Amino acid sequence: MTKVLVEAGLLDLSQFPDEMTEEEFLAFSRQHEPFRMEREADGTVIIMSPVGSDSGYFENRINVQLELWNRSQPVPGLTFSSSTGFRLPNGAIRSPDASWMALESWQSVPEAERKGFLPRCPDFVVELRSPGDPLPSLQAKMAEWIANGARLAWLIDPVEEKVFIYRPEQEVEPVVDFSAVLSGEDVLPGFAFDLKLLRLPD
């Protein structure tokens, strides 16, 4: 049976079968916008409320900088909004707060498969911790991104003003200076993100 963890209130699930196909889950998530939904590898559906204004502000700051960098590249890749679902090799469907995919990865997906949840892991992902988000669950999600193909991933915690950088086959690197500038390294050459952009204006 599909388990549904409702973090944002009650939803009418009576019209959906015990086991949701990917198409049914896509229809379900579209019907219940603006809730954000993800599906665990075991089929558990997680329903999240819209983010608060501070988290939305931080998310937008990251996505704008990422898109500006992408446009400056000789061969731009693709950036995606936080509502985009990616179907990972382990079967989970995830929606990171910010993501980027190299053009060749996008082109390797048949056009017909681009209409639903994209069956590829982004090369780069960012997850932002919102107030109330348990850090261990976010850290587990970051490990999942890397295990399923992400080449660089940032977990940014404006709550505690910390960052955790994830790379394949490497130890997690903590960044505790929230005035630091993060590098896109060889995954996003030349991309730099100043963490001071994630401080709310006075």
Secondary structure, DSSP 8 states (H G I E B T S, - for coil): ---EEESSS----TTS-SS--HHHHHHHHHHTTTSEEEE-TTS-EEEE----HHHHHHHHHHHHHHHHHHHTSSS--EEE-TT--EE-TTS-EE--SEEEE-HHHHHTS-GGGGSSSBSS--SEEEEE--TT--HHHHHHHHHHHHHTT-SEEEEEETTTTEEEEE-TTS--EEE--TT-EEE-TTTSTT-EEEGGGGS---
